[in-house]
């Protein structure tokens, strides 16, 4: 099953030179999947995290409510079948600019902090994803401090 998923994702990125829409869709799914994984990291369903995810995806990809909701549903299905995040972060690392990677990390922090607390599992996962995206530790902390509400 993992081979099928990886092949599907690889084929979407392989077609990127021929089909920019396929590339964009694969990037959207990968980004949404990472947000979903951060939301699930604390083992608690939280409406605030879901709302942060939806708002972030709408803004980052300029989507309407329905398109963002469909993207989240597709990414949830992909997340349920995924075994590792590296295949998704590798694609994002290869395709996104530094500024876009920083924006993805910002969205991850927004989801992790949406419920006004940072669970150790969420923190670890955001740090791991940032590392896989080759975002420096200093940038990771700077982005977190910008996103974190003042206590």
Buried (B, 14 or more C-beta within 10 A) or exposed (E): EEEEBBEEBEEBBBBBEEEEEBBBBBBBBBBBBBBBBBBBBBEEEBEEBBEBBBBBBBEBBEBEEEBBBEBBEBBEEBBEEBEEBEBBBBBBBEBBEEEBBBBBBBBBBBBBBBBEEBBEBBBEBBBBBBEBBEBEEEBBEEBBEEBBEEE
